[in-house]
Amino acid sequence: MANDALNLNPPNANLHLSTHGSDWLWAAFSFLALCLLIVTCVTFTKPRGSRLFHQIAIIVLTTASIAYFAMASDLGSTPVRVEMRGDGGDPTRQIWYVRYIQWFINFPLLLLELLLATGVSLSDIMTTLFMAVVLVITGLVGALVPSTYKWGFFTFGVAALFYVWYILLWHAPHATFATGGVVRKGYYFAATYLAFMLITYPICWACSEGSNVITVTSEMIWYGILDVFAGPLFLFVFLFELRNVDYNAFGLQSGKRVSYEEKHHEAASAVPPVATQV
């Protein structure tokens, strides 16, 4: 069936998404929705009390799926005059605010998913999540500004990203991991992977919303690849690393005993006492 999204929802800017770009976004949406279904099914195989990281993944994938559905339908954008016009005209470019809504929700959650497995203090985690929000908001504001002042917001965002890198790659690895070397080894890989993916987002922003070097369709393909690698693929790798970890070691219990804790309590009670000699 032909993709009729751009006919039903006409573009609102001179530089806009193409039909091929919409096709790519539909493919990305389908992949994200499939990953969401898989994670949801796996979550229900886990006992209650050991689903936190899987449930965060569900929130991330649900948000990403909705955002990509909107963008594939050519919805969720606003026209903004470009700073670097190239041809000397005064064109407008589609700026996709729905993408920034997705990042506003998902970026802090991805960091929370990762940092909860470490011994980093709650105050450090909250500050890191705030810097993630700063990065997203400054990116959105900068994209909406048609003048050179957009690069000021870009600079604020990059500074916030440097703080996130510091926490991920220096501070957190030196923290005490309650679950020992297994999670520490998995964290090193996951944190390095995510930090590398994060550095590519400002580069894409500078080439698209920032300087208008690449087309909107190329922007969609680039961001789509990044969102897939930093979203479902990262989550699958991270959850795989935690597959055999005792969740009680994280100290995330709410105080209400659930089936996971009852199972471990019964297993501990079933162990016969060790005889001692006087």
N, C-alpha and C positions, 0 to 999 in steps of 0.2 A: 504494500500500500504506500502511495506517495506521501511524502511529508508535506502537509499543508499548513504547518504552524505559522509560517511567515505571512501567508495569505489571510488566515483567521486573525492573527495578531500582528498587524503591519509594524515594521520598524519605526522607531520614533526619532531617529537621527540620520545624518548623512552617511556617516561611517557606522555600519551596522553589521549584525550577524548575517551570514549567508545560509542558504539551505543546507549546504554541506556541513557548515558548522553546527547547525541544528541537528543534523543526522548524527554527528559525533557526540553531541550532548545527550541524545536519546540513548546511544550505546553506553555512555558513561552512567546514565541514570539506571539502565537495566542491570549493569554490573553492580552498582551500589545497592540496588534493591535486592539482588540475589545474595550479596554478602550479608545484608541485613537479615534475610530469611535464614541463612545458615547460622549466623550468630544467635539468633533468637531460638532456633531449635536446639543448639548446643547448650544454651543457657538453661533450658528446662531439664536437661540431663544432669545438671549440677544440683547438689543438695542446697537447700536454703541456708544462707549464711556464708556461702562460698561463691556468690554470684555477682559481687560488687563490680569487679573489673569487666565482666561480661555485660552487665547492665549499663555501664558507662559506654561500652562499645555500641550497644543498641541505640543509645541516645545520639551518639555521633553519627552513626550510619542512617538513622531516621532523618536527622537534620540535613545531612548531605543529599539524601535521596529527594527530599522535598525541594531543596534548592536547585538541584539539577533538573527536576521536572519543570520548575518554573523557567529556568534559563532555556531549556530545550523548546519550550512553548513560546519563546521570545517575550517572556514576561519578567518583570522585576528589574527593569533598567530605566535610566533617565538620561536625556541628552545633555551633554556639557560641551561647551566650545573648547576646542583643542588649543593648547598653547603653541605647539610647534606645527604649523599648518602645512609646510612643505610646498604646496602648490600656490601659496599666496592668497588663497581664499579664506573663508571664514566658516569652515565646516564644524559640525557637531559630531560627537562620538558617543556611542552607548556606554554608559557607566553602570555596571551591574551591582546595584546596592544589595540585591538578594544574596549575592555571593558573600558580601561582608557580614550580613546577618548570620549566614552559615558559619563563617570563621569566628564571629563574636561568640557563638555558642561552642563550637567544636575545638578551637585552639586551646582555650583554658582546660577543657575536659581531657584532651590528649595529654597535656602536661600533668594534670591531676592523676590520670591513669598511671603515668610513669613515676611520679614522685611519691605516690602512696606506697610504692614498693620499697622505698628507701627509708633511711632514718632521719630525713630532713625534718626540721621542726615545722609546726603548723604555721608559724608566723612567716617563715621563709617560703613555704608553699603559697600562702595567700599573696605575698608580695610578687612572687613569680607569676601567678595567675593574673594579677593586676597589670603587670608589664605586658602580658599577652594581650589583654584588652586594649592597652594603650597602643600597641602595635597595629591592631586591627582598626581602631577608631581613627588613628592618624592616617592610615592608608586610605580609608574611606573619605575623610575630609580632604586629603590631598588630591584624590581623584576627582572630587567635585569642584575643586578650585581651578578656574581656567587660566590663572596667571602663574608667574614664576614662583609665587609664594607657596605653591604646592610642594616645592622641594624642601621648604622648611619643615613641613609636617612629615615628609619622607625622612628627614634627618632625625626627628624625634622618634619615629618608629624604629629606625635602625639602632638608635641608642637603647631603646627598650629591648630590642632583639639581642643586643650584646649582653644585657643583664640575664636574659633567659639562657643564653649560651653558657655564661659563667656558672649559673646554678646547675645546668644539666651536665656540663663537662668537667667542672672543677669541684664545686661545693658538694653536690650530691654524692659523687663517687667516694669522697672522703668521709661520708657519714657512716654510722654503724648500721649495718643491715641486720634486722632482727632474724631474718630467715637464712643468714649465712651466705656462703660462697656461691650457691646455686643461683640465687636471685641476683647477686652482685655481678656475676658473669653475664647473665642475661641482660642486666641493666646496661652494662657497658656497650653491648651491641646495639640495643634499642635506642639508647640516648644518642650514640654517635650517628645512627641511621636517621633519627628524627632531626638532629641538629643540622646534618647535611641537607636534608630536604628543606628545612626552614630558610637556609641561606639563598635558595633559588627563588623564593617568592618575591623578595625585593628586586631581584634582577628582572623577573617577569613584569613586575609593576613598572619599573623604570622604562622598559621597552614598550609597554602598552599604554596604560593610563597616564604614565608620566610624560613620555616623549613622543608618543604616537608613531613609533617606528614600525611596529607590526600591526597587522589588521586585527579587527575584532575576532574574526574566525581563528586566526593564529593564536591570539590571546586565549580563546576558549580551549583550544587543543593543549596549549602549554599548561594552563591552570588545571585543566582536567587531568592531565597526566600526574601533576604534582598532588592533586587532591586524592587520586587513587593510591599513589605510593605512600602519602603521609596519612591516609585514612585507613581503609580496609586492610591493605597489605601490612602496614605497621601494626595494626591491632591484631591481626592473625599471628604475626611473629611474636608479639609480646605475650599474648594469651597462651601461645604454645610453650613459651619459656616458663610460664607459671603453672603448667598442667599438673605437676606433682608436688606443688608447694602446699604446706599446711597453712591455711588461711588464719588460724588462731595466732600464728606468730606475728601477724601484722598488727595485732592489737586494735582492730577496727570494730570490735563487738559493741552492740548497742546496750547490752545489759539484759536483753531478753533472749533466753535460750531458744535456739532453733534446731532443726533436724541435724544440721552439720555438727553442731556442738554436742548434741545428745549422742550422736553416733560415736564421737571421740570419747565422751564421758563414759559410755557403756563399755567401750573397748578398754579404757584404762581400768575400769572397775573389774573387768573380767580377768585381769592379770593376777595370778595368785601371789600372795605375799612371799617374800624371800625369807627362808628360814635362817635364823641367826643362832650361833652357838655362844653359850655363856662360858 
